C-alpha cells in the first residue's frame, strides 16, 4: 500500500504539499496540484481516513437512525440523505431502530462512540435520555420527520412535513364522495407524527360536521400487522366505517390484506386511504389514494441543517408541506384521477 511519502517522491514535492492538495487547499499552484494528483492516480494511493480524522477531529461521516428500514418512506428518506451527504463530501452510517426504543439508543450510542460528525434521528418514541445526553454533550443533531420535545432539546432543529392541510383535503375528498363514517388507524401515541395525524383527522372531521367515536380510532404501530388487526376490529363493528384512513403506508397495506381476506373489495365495500405515498400504490388494485410527503426534499434539508451545525453556522427548523394524491381506492369516478 503506497504511503503519502511515496506520492511526494513521485511528484517531486514535499509531504506537506501533498497533504495540502488532498485537502483541497487553495494555496497550491495548478501545475503542482496536477503533478500530485497524477502521482496519486499512478500509485493508487488512498488517504488513511482514520489518520485524517485524528488530525482534523472530523470523520466526514454522518449518522442516520431511522425508525424502520422496511418502511418504504424511510428507505426513500435514507437514500435522499445519502445523496445529499455525498454531494457535500460526507458518507452516511445508517442504524435501523425497527420502531424499538432500545435499538434506537443502541445505534445512537454506537454512532456517537465512533465519533461521527453529526447525527440525524427520526425518533421511535417520545423520550430518550441517551439522545438528550448526546445533544447536551455537543453532538450536532437534527431530528427528521419525527422529533422529541423536552428540556435540552429546544436547540435541535426539526426537519419535518406538516400534513394538516393534506389530511383536511383528504377528509374533504372523502366527504365529497359521500363517505360519512370515517375511521383512522393511528400511529403510536408516543410519536409526534402519530399524535399529529390523529389530531388533524379529528379536526378535519369536526369541520365537516362529522364525529370520530372512540370505536373508529384504532391504535397501530406503523407496521403492517397492526393495520390488519385494527381493520379486523373495525369490520367486526355493528356499524363498520365506510372509509378507513391508515396513518402510514404499511398499515394501509395490512388493512387491504384484511379487507381482501374477508372477500370484501376496496372501494366497493370499504374505502381506504393512506398517509405516506409510495411507488407501489399506483400498482395495487385499486391504486391507493394517499398523502405524499416531499421525501427527497426532507432528506436534503435535513443534511443541510446538520452540516450547518457541524460547521458552526446557525441551523433553523424546516417545515415542508404534504399533498393529497387521489387515485381509485375511495370510490373516485373512472377517469377523474391520475
N, C-alpha and C positions, 0 to 999 in steps of 0.2 A: 504494500500500500504506500504510494508516494506521500511524502510529507511536504509541509509548506516550504521547507528549506530547499527541497528538490525543485519546486516551482520557481523559487527565487534564482537558483543556479541556472536553470534552463532559460529564464527570461533575462538574466544578467542584471538583476536588480536586488535590492535588499529584501529581507523578510518583512520588514515594516511596510515597504511599498506594496508587496503582495497583499498584506493584510488590509491596507487602505483600498486597494482595488476591489477585493472581495466584499468589503463593507460599503462599497459604492461611495467612497469619499470624493467630494468634488475637486479636491486639490491634487489631482493626478492628470498629467498630460495625456492626450488622446493616444499618442503613439506608444507611450508606456503602458497604458491600460490594454491596448491591443496586444502587446507582446506578452503581458501577464496572462490574459485570457487565452491566448494561443497556447501558452505553456500548460495552463490548466487543462485544456482540451487534449493536448498531445499526451500528457501523463495520466489522464483520467483521475485527476486529483479531486477529492471531495472533502470539504472542510469538516472538522470534527465538531458536530453540533453540541456535544456535551462540554467540550473545552470552551467553545464560544460562549455558551450560556454561563459558565463560571466567570468568564471575563466581563461579560456585559450585563450579568444578572437578568438576562432575558432568555426565554426558550423559544420565542416566536411560535408558541403553541397556545391555543385556547381550549378550554374545557367546555363541553356541552352535555348537560344532564337533561335528558328528555323523559317524559312520563311513560311512554310506551312505544318502542321502536316498531311494533307490529301495526300500530295505528297509522294509516296512510297519511294523515295530516302531519304527524311528527316525522315520518320518513321524508316527506317533501320539505318540511322545515329544516331538517338536518342537511339535506342536500343544498338548500339555498344558503345556509350558514357556511357550509364548506366552500361553496363557490365564492361567496363574498370574502371569506377569510383568505382564500388562495389569492384572490386579486390584490389583497393587501399584504401579501408575503407571510401569512400565518398558516399553520396547519391546525387541524381540529382533532381532539381526542373525545370520543363520544361514550357516555355511560347511559345505559338503559335502566330506568328505575322500575319498570313494569308495574307502575301505579302503587309501588310499595315504599313507604317512608324509610324503612330500614335500608333498602337497596339505594335509595336516593342519597342517604347520608354516607353510605359506604363509598359511593362514587365521588361525592364531594370531598370526603377525607382523602381518598386516593389521589385525586387530581391536584388538590392543594399540596399534598406531600410531595408530588412530583414537580412542583413549582411551575405549574402552568402560569402564563402571564395574566390571564383573566378567566372568568367563569360566567357562562350563560346557563341559566337554570329555568326550567318550566316545572315548578314545584308540584309534588303529588299531594300535599296536604296543607293545612293551614298554619303549621308552625314547625320549625326545625332549629333546635339550639345550635346544631353544627353549622348551618348556614349563617345564623346570626353571629356566631363566633368568627366565621371566615370573613364576614363583612366588617366586623369590628376590628379585626386584626389587619385590615388593609388590603385584602384580596379584591382587586377590581371585579365588580359583579354587575350583571344586568339580568333582570327577570324578563322572560319572553313568554307570551301567551297568558300564563298564569303568574300570580305573584303572592307574596306573603306580606301581611301588614303587621306592624308592631314597632316597638321602640328599638332604635338602632338600624332599622331598615328603610327609614324615610328617605335616605340619600341614595338608595339603589334605584336607578332608572328602570322603568317598566315599558316594554315594547309590546303592545297588545292590539287587539281588534275590538272595537265597540260594535257588538252585534244587535244592540237595542233596536235601531231603526229597521234592520233587516228582519228581526223577529216580528216587529209590528207589521211590516209588509207581508210577511207570511200569514199572519192571522187575518189581515185584510183580504188576502188572496183566498184563504180557506172560507172565509165568511161569504165572499162573492160567489163561491162555488156552491153555496148552500149548506155548508157544514156548520153545525151549532154545538155539538157535543165534542169538545176538543180535549185531548189528554196529552200529558208530557211524560216521557221517560227522562228523568233528571239525572245529571251527573252528581258526583259526590258533593255533599253539602260542605265538606271541609275545603273544597277548592273554590277559588274565586269565580272561575268560569261556570262551575256547577250552580252556584248561587245566582250569578248574574242572569243566566239563561232562564231559570225559573221565574225570577223577578220580572224580567222583560216580557215573558209569556203571559204571566198573570196580569201585568199592567195593560198589555195589548188587549187581552180578553175583556177587561173591565171597560176599556174604551169602546168596545163594540157591544157592550151590554151583556156579555157572556160570563158565566160563573166558572170557577175552577174548583170543583168539590174535591175533598181530600182523596176520594177513591180514584180520581183522574190524575193524581200525581204518583208516579212510581219511582222509587229510588234505585237508580242504576249506578254503575261504577266505570262508565266509559268503555266497557268491554262487551263483546257480543252476547255472552251468556246472560248477562243481566238484561239486555234488551229482549231476549227471548222470554226470560222469566217474568218480567214486568208485563209484557204483551199478553202472555197467557192469563195473568190475573185480570187485565183489562177485558179480555174477550170472554171471561167467565162471569162478568158482572151481569145483573139482570138487564141493565141498560148500558151496553158497551159503548165506548166512544165511536163517533163517526170518523174521526181523524186522530192519528197519533203523531206527535212531534217528538222525535228522538234527538236528544241534546248532543249527540255526536254520531259519526258515520258508522262505527262498529255496532253501536246499539241499534241503529236503524237496520243494519243487515241481520242482526239477531231477531228483530221484530218481524222482518219479512219472512225469515225462516219459520217462525212460529205461525204466522198467518197462513202460509202455504201448507204447513204440516196439518192444518185443520181442514184442508180442502177449500179454504176461502181465497178470494182474489183481491189484489190491490189494483185499482181503487174501487172496484165494484162493491166489495163488502166492507172495506175499511180503507180510508186514505192514509198515506204515510209520507212524512217529510222529515228531513234531517238537517241538523247543523253540521257544518264541515263537509263541503262538497269534495268529491274525489273523482278521478277519471273513470273509475268503474261505473259510476252511477248512470252514465249515458248508455251503458251496455246491459243494464238489468232490464227485466221485463215486468212492469213498465219502467222506463227511465225515471229515476227518483228526483223529485223536487227537493232542492237543497239550498242552504245558505252557504255561500262561498266566502272564505277568508282570503285576503291577498297574501298567501303564504310566502311567496318569493320576496315580497316587499318587507314582510315581517323579519325574515332572516337577514336581509341586507341591512335593515335599520338597526337590528339588534347588534350585529357585528360592528357597525359604525359607532354606535353608542359605547360599546365595550372598548374599542380601540381608543376612542376619545378619553375614556377613563384611564386606560393603561398609560397613555402618553401625556396625562396631566391636564387635559382640556375639560371644560365643563360638558356634561352629558345630560341632556334633557330626556324625559319620558316621551314616548311617541305613541299616539293612538290613531289607528287606521280604521277604515270602515268596511264592514261586510256588505254583501249584496245578495238578494234573493235570485235564484236561478229556477224559474218554473219549468217543469217538464211534464210528465204524464201520470204521476203517482197519486194525484189528489183529485182526479176527475176532470182535468183540463180538457176542453173540447179538442177534437182532432184538428191539427194544423194551427192551433193557437199558440204553441210554444216552439222553441228551437228544437 
